[in-house]
């Protein structure tokens, strides 16, 4: 019982630091400042030519896509036709003519559309950044610069959860229920409507998704359409211009050179900003350098192809107090200690100083 001589101990004003193996918390750092004043220059490290490359099969694919096909020995077209156009009715009886008509209708050509879609908004409603058809302009990726740098990424998940998952995985690999509900089903539903003018049910999608996961192609036309759609999606998974417009089901991890951008993404929930070591990320150019970038250049993106494992996470800090109310954009505030990977300061001393300045919102 409390008394004048033995008052109750004061309640702690902050939570104890998390225990994250391999990381040391640095407490007593500033929490609030203007993130927009921070530099957006890339924090480079090491040999810029020593980076993790994209898979050899993908390199070969892209090299082939960049080459313009040509006919070696052009010849005149023969009378052979492909598809239902060459199918003649067995006879001119009404039932045989009707059978041919049904075959033509069932194999009717459907205009190819972009497999994924994002409705343009405001300044983004530009035909130069709105996908049309299947991606075939791989030449746009050829001049892109690749950098090895420390970058930032905002995420709603805590560090222990991301560590358990072994880092960040690209959207095209995700099969979790939340992503299926919020992205995969709506994207496939949109594809079926835009290409075939067909409205599918969630039950039809669930069947197709389950059979795709089991590599079972048998079944209704929706199942076959889903297999084709996934092939189209995976074909353009590493297409940078398409990823910039819509990251749904793409093969890159999006990171930013700008702390302010990562901070905004973390505000969606009780979020965190992570420092990622990216080896050979694709530097997204400005709209002046490439018109397909449009209004997306503000994200200052460095896109990493494939899985970014936990060993490439070098620091993180929470961006909203536990139980705190929603924060307004621009009310830039971190909370609690900065967690730094052991050995970071000794291995990359120059980068370490810039990173601490960024996470404490100090001037650079």
PETA-V786550 format. One record per backbone hydrogen bond with DSSP energy under -1.0 kcal/mol. CO is the residue of the C=O (numbers start at 1). NH is the residue of the N-H. E is the energy in kcal/mol with one decimal. If there is no record, write none. Layout:
co | nh | e
CO | NH | E
CO | NH | E
This chain:
co | nh | e
6 | 3 | -1.1
20 | 23 | -2.1
22 | 342 | -2.9
24 | 340 | -2.3
26 | 338 | -2.3
31 | 334 | -3.0
34 | 37 | -1.3
35 | 38 | -1.9
42 | 44 | -1.1
43 | 150 | -3.0
47 | 50 | -1.5
49 | 51 | -1.0
55 | 59 | -2.1
56 | 60 | -2.4
57 | 61 | -2.2
58 | 62 | -2.9
59 | 63 | -2.5
60 | 64 | -2.0
61 | 65 | -2.4
62 | 66 | -2.1
83 | 86 | -1.2
84 | 87 | -1.2
93 | 97 | -2.2
94 | 98 | -2.4
95 | 99 | -1.8
96 | 100 | -1.9
97 | 101 | -2.0
98 | 102 | -2.3
99 | 103 | -1.9
100 | 104 | -2.2
101 | 105 | -2.2
102 | 106 | -2.3
103 | 107 | -1.3
105 | 108 | -1.2
121 | 124 | -2.5
122 | 125 | -1.7
124 | 126 | -2.5
126 | 129 | -1.8
137 | 140 | -1.7
138 | 141 | -2.0
139 | 142 | -1.0
141 | 144 | -1.4
145 | 283 | -3.1
147 | 281 | -2.4
148 | 45 | -1.5
149 | 278 | -2.7
151 | 276 | -2.9
152 | 256 | -3.0
153 | 274 | -3.0
155 | 272 | -2.6
158 | 162 | -2.0
159 | 163 | -2.7
160 | 164 | -2.1
161 | 165 | -1.4
162 | 167 | -2.8
163 | 166 | -1.2
168 | 308 | -2.7
170 | 173 | -1.7
171 | 174 | -1.8
176 | 180 | -2.4
177 | 181 | -2.5
178 | 182 | -2.3
179 | 183 | -2.4
179 | 184 | -1.9
180 | 185 | -2.7
183 | 187 | -2.5
184 | 188 | -2.4
185 | 189 | -2.8
186 | 190 | -2.2
187 | 191 | -2.2
188 | 192 | -2.4
189 | 193 | -1.8
190 | 194 | -2.9
191 | 195 | -2.6
192 | 196 | -1.7
192 | 198 | -1.6
201 | 205 | -2.0
202 | 206 | -2.7
203 | 207 | -2.0
204 | 208 | -2.2
205 | 209 | -3.2
206 | 210 | -2.3
207 | 211 | -2.4
208 | 212 | -2.2
209 | 213 | -2.1
210 | 214 | -1.1
211 | 216 | -3.3
212 | 215 | -1.3
220 | 224 | -1.4
221 | 225 | -2.6
222 | 226 | -2.1
223 | 227 | -1.9
224 | 228 | -2.0
225 | 229 | -2.6
226 | 230 | -2.6
227 | 231 | -1.7
228 | 232 | -2.1
229 | 233 | -2.7
230 | 234 | -2.7
231 | 235 | -1.6
232 | 236 | -1.2
236 | 239 | -1.6
237 | 251 | -3.1
239 | 243 | -2.2
240 | 244 | -2.5
241 | 245 | -1.3
242 | 246 | -2.4
247 | 250 | -1.7
250 | 172 | -2.6
251 | 306 | -2.9
253 | 304 | -2.6
255 | 302 | -2.3
256 | 152 | -3.2
258 | 262 | -1.6
259 | 263 | -2.5
260 | 264 | -1.9
261 | 265 | -1.9
262 | 266 | -1.7
265 | 268 | -1.1
266 | 269 | -1.1
269 | 271 | -2.1
271 | 319 | -2.3
272 | 155 | -2.4
273 | 317 | -1.7
274 | 153 | -2.1
275 | 314 | -2.5
276 | 151 | -2.7
278 | 149 | -1.9
281 | 147 | -2.4
282 | 303 | -2.4
286 | 290 | -2.0
290 | 293 | -1.7
293 | 296 | -1.9
296 | 299 | -1.8
297 | 300 | -2.0
300 | 257 | -2.6
301 | 284 | -2.1
303 | 282 | -3.2
304 | 253 | -2.9
308 | 168 | -2.6
309 | 312 | -1.9
310 | 313 | -2.2
312 | 277 | -3.2
314 | 341 | -2.7
315 | 275 | -3.3
316 | 339 | -2.6
317 | 273 | -2.4
318 | 335 | -2.6
321 | 324 | -2.2
328 | 331 | -2.4
330 | 332 | -1.8
332 | 33 | -1.5
338 | 26 | -2.4
339 | 316 | -1.7
340 | 24 | -2.7
341 | 344 | -2.0
343 | 347 | -2.2
344 | 348 | -2.8
348 | 352 | -2.7
349 | 353 | -1.7
350 | 354 | -1.5
351 | 355 | -2.4
352 | 356 | -2.5
353 | 357 | -1.9
354 | 358 | -2.0
355 | 359 | -2.5
356 | 360 | -1.4
357 | 362 | -2.3
